[in-house]
């Protein structure tokens, strides 16, 4: 093997190992905040388990990290998904949203379910248990519509 290739491979391996020691913040809030969706709305237990299994890892302040999150290269991708997901919708802070924003977010959830854009295919590729069945989608969509309609009456 040529010396340039050996040096290059050695540098890549050293960088790969070194990057593992860079600390990352965890998205692991332990308690359920008062503004959590389930604290401000009547969320049936079946619906709550669907949300936790398919949505909360990216759309809350608590993520159950998979084993591969220990590898920083994958962790970077996960952290970006979580950051983007929480910026778009955070179920733990749902009660802090204005009623108008809550209604808008509920409608967006319904649209995402209809389009099949959530959960992300890149997420369900590895997290097969997060795939929503037709029954799960119908349950979520019915609850979202009912809750959104009730918010409309509050205004």
N, C-alpha and C positions, 0 to 999 in steps of 0.2 A: 504494500500500500504506500502511496506517495506520502511524504512528510506533510504536505499541505492538507491533505484529506484527513490524516491522523490528528493533526492539530485542530482542524475544524470540528471533527467529531468529538474530540476531547472537550473543546470549549462548549459545544452544544450540551453534552452530558453534564458538565459542571454547572452550566446555567440552569438546566432542568432540575438538578438536585438543589441548587442554591435557592431557586425561586420557591421551593417548598417551605422554606423557613420564614417567608414574609408573612407576618400575621394579618389576618382578615377579621373584620367585625362579623359577628354572627347575628342573623335576624331571628333572635330567639327570646322574645318577650314571654315570660312565664305565665303571668296572670292575664285573664280576659278583661280588657278595659271596659269601662262603663259605656263607651260609645260603640261597642261592638254591635254588629247587626242583630245578633241573637239576643242582646240585652234590651234593644229598643223596639224590636218587632217580635211578634209571635212566630217563631220559627219551629215548625214541627221537627221532632228528632230525626226523622228520615231525611228531611231536607238539610238539616244541619250536618248529618254525616256525609251527604253528597257534596256539600260545599267544602267541608274539611278535606275530603279525599281528593277532590278535583280542582279546587280553587284556592284554598287558603295558603298553600306553600308560596304562591307568588303574590297573592292579594291580601296579605295580612302582615302583622308584625311578628309572626312566628313561622319559621320554616323548619320542617323535618328534613334535615340534610341527608342525602343518600351517601353511601360509602365513598363514592368517587369524588365527593366534594373535598376530600382530603388532598386531592391533586389540584394545585393552584390553577393549572391551565383550564380545568373544567370548572373550578370554583369561580373564575372570572366570568365565564359565560353564565353560570347560575346567578351570580350576583347582579349581572346586567338584567337578566330576565326578572328577577325579584324587584329590582329598583324600578324598572319600567312598569311592571305590574302594579306595584304599590302607588306609583305616580298616577296611574290611570284609575285605579279603584282599590281602596283599602277597607276591607270589611271591618277591621278593628276600629276604624275612625269614621265609620258610616254615619253614626249619630251626630257627629260634628259638622256634617255637610248640611247646607240649607235644604229645606224641603224640596225646592226646585231642583237642586243638584241630585238629591236622593232619587227623585222621580226620573231624572235624566239617566242616572246610572242604572236604575232598574230597567228602564227601556233598553239601554245599551246591552245589558245582560241578555235580555230577551232576543235582541237582534243577533248577538253573538251566537246564541244557541241555535237560532234558526239558520244562520249562515254556516254553522259548524266551525267557526273560527276559534272557539274556546272550548276546552283547553287547547293550547297550542299543540300542533302535531309534533313539534320538536320535544315537547314535554311528555306527551303520551307515548312517544316512541320508546322511551326508557321506562316510564311509569305507566305500565299497562293497566293498573288498577284505577287510574284516573280517567280512563275513557268512560264517557257518559253513555249509558244505554238509552234506548228510545224512551223507556219508562222514566229514567232519571231526568231526561230533557223535558218530558211532558210535566213531570212533577215540578221542576224548577220554573218552567215557563208559566204554568198556572199560578204558582205562588207569586212570581214576579208581577204578573198582570194584576192579580188581586191586590197586592200591596201597592203597586203603582196607582191603581184606581182609587184606593183608599186615601192615598196622599193627595190626589186631585181634589177629593172632597174636603180635605183640611184647608185648602186655600180658598 
